[in-house]
Amino acid sequence: DITCNEYTIPAGHIVFSSPAAACRLPDYWAEPDKYDPMRFLDGRNEEDRQPYTNVSFGGGMHGCMGQQYAYIQVKIVLSIFFRLFKVEMVDKTFPKQDYTCLVVPPVGETLAKLTRVD
């Protein structure tokens, strides 16, 4: 067994870290349930309040080697996509999310209208 703070983990048990749960802790994130991608821009620095608060890519010596590559790929794909399409949500309310999954999907269908930009 190992004890960490007030928690005892029995020998042989598997410990799992949930980025979806960690990124919703109100002690570290302002309005964690609000969709706010701007929270990650320079100047807000919410993730700098506590080391390893944003564990989306792991951290420390076991952090994801592909983190910077992933960021570059996402920027490329999104910049091309939004140059080609205008996106509008059909239902203007943000969908409920399923936090029981490792990657958090919406519950049910989420409909969007795509219009080609000329």
Backbone torsions as a table, in degrees:
resi	resn	phi	psi	omega
1	ASP	NA	154.8	175.4
2	ILE	-135.8	140.9	178.5
3	THR	-112.7	129.4	178.2
4	CYS	-128.3	116.2	-171.5
5	ASN	55.4	-123.1	-178.9
6	GLU	-98.6	8.7	-176.9
7	TYR	-104.6	133.6	174.3
8	THR	-108.5	125.4	179.5
9	ILE	-106.0	116.1	-179.8
10	PRO	-63.7	145.1	178.3
11	ALA	-55.7	138.4	178.0
12	GLY	88.5	-9.6	179.2
13	HIS	-79.4	150.4	178.8
14	ILE	-94.9	132.2	178.3
15	VAL	-106.4	132.6	-177.0
16	PHE	-125.1	134.6	176.0
17	SER	-100.6	132.8	-179.7
18	SER	-108.9	104.3	175.9
19	PRO	-57.8	-35.8	-179.8
20	ALA	-62.3	-39.5	178.8
21	ALA	-76.1	-42.5	-177.7
22	ALA	-62.8	-34.3	-179.2
23	CYS	-82.7	7.1	178.0
24	ARG	-120.0	16.3	-179.0
25	LEU	-80.9	118.1	-176.3
26	PRO	-67.0	-17.7	176.4
27	ASP	-67.7	-23.3	-175.1
28	TYR	-117.5	-20.7	-175.5
29	TRP	-123.5	129.4	175.7
30	ALA	-71.9	126.9	-179.6
31	GLU	47.0	63.9	-173.5
32	PRO	-63.3	-23.5	-179.4
33	ASP	-88.5	-3.6	179.0
34	LYS	-88.1	134.5	175.5
35	TYR	-70.1	112.3	-175.4
36	ASP	-148.0	77.5	-179.4
37	PRO	-63.9	-18.2	179.9
38	MET	-68.7	-14.9	-179.0
39	ARG	-62.2	-19.1	-177.3
40	PHE	-95.5	0.1	178.5
41	LEU	-75.4	155.6	176.7
42	ASP	-57.5	143.1	179.8
43	GLY	103.4	-33.1	177.8
44	ARG	-83.3	-48.3	175.3
45	ASN	48.4	38.2	178.4
46	GLU	-61.7	-35.8	-177.9
47	GLU	-71.9	-11.3	179.6
48	ASP	-86.5	-1.4	-178.9
49	ARG	-64.2	-35.1	-176.6
50	GLN	-144.5	134.2	178.6
51	PRO	-57.6	140.3	176.6
52	TYR	63.0	26.5	175.4
53	THR	-67.6	-42.9	176.6
54	ASN	-92.0	99.9	-176.2
55	VAL	-104.2	25.6	-178.5
56	SER	-57.3	-32.5	179.3
57	PHE	-116.2	21.8	-176.4
58	GLY	75.6	-161.0	179.6
59	GLY	-172.7	170.7	178.8
60	GLY	64.6	-150.7	-176.5
61	MET	-69.2	-12.3	179.4
62	HIS	-108.8	17.8	178.6
63	GLY	-69.0	161.1	-177.4
64	CYS	-67.6	123.8	178.8
65	MET	-68.4	-22.9	-176.3
66	GLY	-94.8	12.4	-175.6
67	GLN	-57.5	-52.2	-178.1
68	GLN	-65.0	-38.0	177.0
69	TYR	-62.1	-43.3	179.0
70	ALA	-61.6	-43.1	178.8
71	TYR	-60.5	-43.0	179.8
72	ILE	-64.7	-44.0	179.9
73	GLN	-61.4	-43.8	179.6
74	VAL	-62.9	-42.3	179.0
75	LYS	-62.0	-42.0	179.9
76	ILE	-64.8	-51.0	-177.1
77	VAL	-61.8	-46.5	-178.6
78	LEU	-67.4	-37.6	179.9
79	SER	-65.3	-39.4	176.7
80	ILE	-67.6	-46.0	-178.1
81	PHE	-58.7	-48.3	-175.9
82	PHE	-77.8	-13.4	170.0
83	ARG	-75.2	-28.1	-176.6
84	LEU	-94.9	-26.3	-173.2
85	PHE	-134.5	145.7	167.4
86	LYS	-99.7	133.5	-176.6
87	VAL	-115.6	129.6	175.3
88	GLU	-129.2	134.8	175.2
89	MET	-75.0	133.4	178.0
90	VAL	-69.1	-47.3	175.3
91	ASP	-97.7	121.4	-172.7
92	LYS	-75.2	-5.1	177.6
93	THR	-92.3	141.3	180.0
94	PHE	-68.0	133.5	-175.2
95	PRO	-68.4	152.1	172.6
96	LYS	-66.0	153.5	-176.8
97	GLN	-120.6	151.8	179.6
98	ASP	-98.7	100.9	-177.4
99	TYR	-85.2	9.3	177.4
100	THR	-86.7	-5.4	-178.4
101	CYS	-102.9	157.4	177.8
102	LEU	-66.0	-46.7	172.7
103	VAL	-101.2	122.4	-169.4
104	VAL	-80.6	108.1	177.9
105	PRO	-94.4	164.7	172.5
106	PRO	-73.0	154.2	175.0
107	VAL	-83.9	121.4	-179.1
108	GLY	77.3	-165.0	-178.1
109	GLU	-80.4	146.0	171.9
110	THR	-123.8	112.3	-174.7
111	LEU	-98.1	135.3	177.6
112	ALA	-131.5	147.8	176.7
113	LYS	-102.1	122.7	178.1
114	LEU	-105.3	128.8	176.9
115	THR	-121.3	126.6	-179.5
116	ARG	-67.3	132.1	178.1
117	VAL	-94.0	126.7	-179.1
118	ASP	-91.1	NA	NA
